[in-house]
Amino acid sequence: MRKIKKILIANRGEIAVRIMRTAHAMGIKCVAIRTAAEPNAMYLSSADLIHDEVDETAEIPVFLDIDKLISIARATKCDALHPGYGFLAENAYFADQCRDNRIIFIGPSPDSIYKMGNKTVARQIALKHRIPMAMGSPGSIADEDEALKHAARIGYPVIIKAASGGGGRGMRIVRQSSEMEKMFTLASREAEKAFNDPSVFIEKYIENPKHIEFQILGDMHGNIIHLGERECSIQRKHQKLLEEAPSPALDEELREKMGSLAVRIAKAVGYYSAGTVEFLLDSDRNFYFMEMNTRIQVEHPVTEMITGIDLIEQQIRVAMGEELTIRQEDVRLTGWAIECRINAEDVQAGFAPAPGRIEKISFPEGPGIRVDTGVSAGSSIVAAYDSMIAKLIVTGSDRRHAITNTKLALDKVWIKGTKTTLPFFRMLMRNNLFQSGSFTTAFIEKDIERYHCNSEYEEMIAAWLATKLFVEENLTEKKNNISFGQGKELTPWLLRKRLTQF
């Protein structure tokens, strides 16, 4: 048992703010790192101590520089380090270096990170422990000729994946043999650029699945539980946009079966800390192990909202050597939660990043609404980092109620200065396919156009949203005593009534 007194946050943005919030509640001090790209970043205001690392000539960004981060932790007398997500969060060597320098790495063991981080090793472990998987190569493949042999055995379509990858990078779908050479080269090059490892493997591509992931929590004493699942099928370019918990696709029987197998593979590598086991679910309710993420996930708040369990707190307690006080039978999924990733992206340009300066920003407040953000008015969304502005998390007593509440909350978000994913989410909450829960990972690519204009009021809704934004930007400062919604959903008809006040 080692008591943690001070944590170096080896990350930035909303996750840095999130970690510091829980650490402070536990009486733990936090050190944040100031960078040249974001010298006035919002997350710095939450820290007890700021370390300046503003050398613009550095060859390696500080959040990717293992030696530099270890040096900062030692210089600031931190006894622990939290990597957040992204950057070095799933780097086994980083975790090992922390341990060698007697710095507590708030995450799993280096061995677990390596075994689950290397997708070919993870597949071999899953096979050994009888976890259902799609057919694929037993390990990494050397070239396109070997890939063609495996594809002929498996059957097209297949998907090439980075062995050390994640986040949708280093992935290419191949539907026929003539595409293999090009796709293999693209996947391998992208994998090398993103993960410094060009290794790729190949597996059967599951058409139009649902993406279901289970939240795992384990301690150093061999106790491992799951906290239910998250539905992550609304995604573009293999990257998630919206998550919800639980999933509309699972019943109790399937939840218990998938959850027990998620725990099984975590136990196979002696896993501790928070982690996520990801599956694909096909239309016949067959599921296949995809990967395990050995870190806290962006979408962890939806699980926190329906279980009442603070995952960052659990990570810290486990890192100190404490035993889990929660048993599987203690876990209760109460209500429904939806998370919208509000990114600085141009939806009409294929969700292309849209960096810029946030001129004004406002979020709704109230019961059942949570906003995790790392920006404020005046903040800049810089191209050097990801495009996330905030995560809007909304709860309800059931899925229909959560959708209604999310719809209301989204209509009260106001961001000026850059294009965002807000229009997409506002449309999504009114989409029949989404509301039915029967959507798949192909929703944005194949179904969004077919289901977008399915209402006779679609044009009126679009006009209403545009008018509402115009009024907020140009008139509310002069007429700030007017309440459009008065606690109710702002419908086109209510909008017409309110506009008569001008």
Secondary structure as UniProt FT lines:
FT   STRAND          6..9
FT   HELIX           13..25
FT   TURN            26..27
FT   STRAND          29..35
FT   TURN            39..40
FT   HELIX           42..46
FT   STRAND          49..53
FT   TURN            56..57
FT   HELIX           62..64
FT   HELIX           66..75
FT   TURN            76..77
FT   STRAND          80..82
FT   TURN            87..90
FT   HELIX           92..100
FT   TURN            101..102
FT   STRAND          104..105
FT   HELIX           110..117
FT   HELIX           119..128
FT   TURN            129..130
FT   HELIX           144..154
FT   STRAND          158..162
FT   TURN            163..164
FT   TURN            167..170
FT   STRAND          172..174
FT   HELIX           177..179
FT   HELIX           180..195
FT   STRAND          200..204
FT   STRAND          210..218
FT   TURN            220..221
FT   STRAND          224..236
FT   TURN            237..238
FT   STRAND          239..245
FT   TURN            248..249
FT   HELIX           252..268
FT   TURN            269..270
FT   STRAND          273..281
FT   TURN            283..284
FT   STRAND          287..293
FT   TURN            298..299
FT   HELIX           300..307
FT   HELIX           311..319
FT   TURN            320..321
FT   HELIX           328..330
FT   STRAND          336..343
FT   STRAND          345..346
FT   HELIX           347..349
FT   STRAND          352..353
FT   STRAND          356..357
FT   STRAND          360..362
FT   TURN            367..368
FT   STRAND          369..373
FT   TURN            377..378
FT   STRAND          380..381
FT   TURN            383..384
FT   STRAND          388..396
FT   HELIX           399..410
FT   TURN            411..412
FT   STRAND          414..416
FT   HELIX           422..428
FT   TURN            429..430
FT   HELIX           432..436
FT   TURN            441..442
FT   HELIX           443..447
FT   HELIX           448..452
FT   TURN            456..457
FT   HELIX           458..474
FT   TURN            475..478
FT   TURN            480..481
FT   TURN            486..487
FT   HELIX           492..499
FT   TURN            500..501
//
